[in-house]
């Protein structure tokens, strides 16, 4: 069994005071829990990375960005590079989230370029994939995941620098979750597909995301090939996010 990764994607949420308070609360809990059976990662909005990094320093909680540009630096107004995220203490970057794919038209190739940039900066990429409701209804869930994996994983990916997050788009922020059986099917399919691209595919962590909450976390985290969670809404409440971590025990 791989050590579970519980990652909080705060998305575009949090002003400084509340973000810092949330991070401080989690930092205290994680630092005090010497037997924590999971790695905890927080991905705040770019505006809060520096201040969140300061309050979780020394707690053992990992820090990450939600996106990055594929270039190191240059004339790209509004973007941040992986090197800039590394400079603030990030060790992880989420790439290819469905909200980026939808809102910013990011295609698989662009996601692969971003993941390559994350690796270039010495960080770990969380590469997100997942089908829409219409694609699942049409019976294409597995083939969409295959296509996104084939196109979004750069050639230098290893189990050390890459994590996959399966986030069915229809389950994100909707309160709907995939059944344990559906998650098991997709995750074992992802594991098989990874072996075509990554030598140590059995060591790559595969996260589930989409309306993960304390009430469903234990069941989801016990599904074979589920090696953690990428949590949106519930990561904004310290009690809920902590309870999701505890469900890994
Ligand atoms: P929710 O947990 O709010 O459904 O969001 C999931 C997600 O998109 C995490 O990246």
Boltz pocket constraint, residues with backbone or C-beta under 6 A from the ligand:
constraints:
  - pocket:
      binder: B
      contacts: [[A, 9], [A, 97], [A, 167], [A, 171], [A, 172], [A, 173], [A, 174], [A, 175], [A, 209], [A, 210], [A, 211], [A, 212], [A, 230], [A, 231], [A, 232], [A, 233], [A, 234]]
      max_distance: 6.0
